[in-house]
Amino acid sequence: MLITHYEKIKDKLAGIVSERNRKLYEYRTGFTDNKLHTFEEIGKKFNVTPGRARQIFAKVTHQIGLLQDELQS
């Protein structure tokens, strides 16, 4: 159900966050390969520190929350 919901907002999210940040979010949550990845793994893949990966993930998560609020109202 979570993946289905994400697919609904994925197009709208593309207009708000960069493709790189969206891919980072998908990599962390396992939407790309059905495996959860650590911030350390993400940092290596996207050439950022684990702390920066965490910040980006939090930002995208916040944007998704805002989109959910829009869709519900």
C-alpha positions in Angstrom: 0.0 0.0 0.0 2.8 2.4 0.8 4.4 1.9 -2.6 1.1 2.5 -4.3 0.6 5.7 -2.4 4.1 6.8 -3.3 3.5 6.1 -6.9 0.6 8.5 -6.8 2.6 11.4 -5.6 5.8 10.6 -7.4 5.0 12.8 -10.4 4.1 15.8 -8.3 7.3 15.3 -6.3 9.3 15.5 -9.4 8.4 19.1 -9.8 9.4 19.9 -6.2 12.7 18.1 -5.5 15.6 17.3 -7.8 15.8 13.9 -9.5 18.9 13.1 -7.5 17.2 13.8 -4.2 14.2 11.7 -5.2 16.4 8.8 -6.2 18.2 9.1 -2.8 14.9 8.9 -1.1 13.8 5.9 -3.2 17.2 4.2 -2.5 16.8 4.7 1.3 13.3 3.4 1.4 13.9 0.4 -0.8 11.6 1.5 -3.7 14.3 0.9 -6.2 15.5 -2.6 -5.2 13.3 -3.7 -2.2 16.2 -3.3 0.2 16.6 -0.7 2.9 19.9 1.1 2.7 21.9 2.9 5.5 22.8 6.5 5.3 26.4 5.4 5.0 25.6 3.3 1.9 23.6 6.2 0.5 26.5 8.6 1.1 28.9 6.3 -0.9 26.5 5.9 -3.7 25.6 9.6 -4.0 29.0 11.0 -3.0 27.7 12.8 0.1 28.4 12.4 3.8 25.9 10.2 5.8 24.8 13.3 7.6 24.0 15.1 4.4 22.2 12.0 3.1 20.1 12.1 6.3 19.3 15.8 5.7 18.2 15.2 2.1 16.1 12.3 3.2 14.4 14.4 5.8 13.7 17.2 3.3 12.1 14.9 0.8 10.1 13.2 3.6 8.8 16.6 4.6 7.9 17.5 1.0 6.0 14.2 0.7 4.1 15.1 3.9 3.1 18.5 2.4 1.9 16.8 -0.8 -0.2 14.3 1.2 -1.8 17.2 3.0 -2.6 18.9 -0.4 -4.1 15.7 -1.8 -6.3 15.2 1.3 -7.7 18.7 1.2 
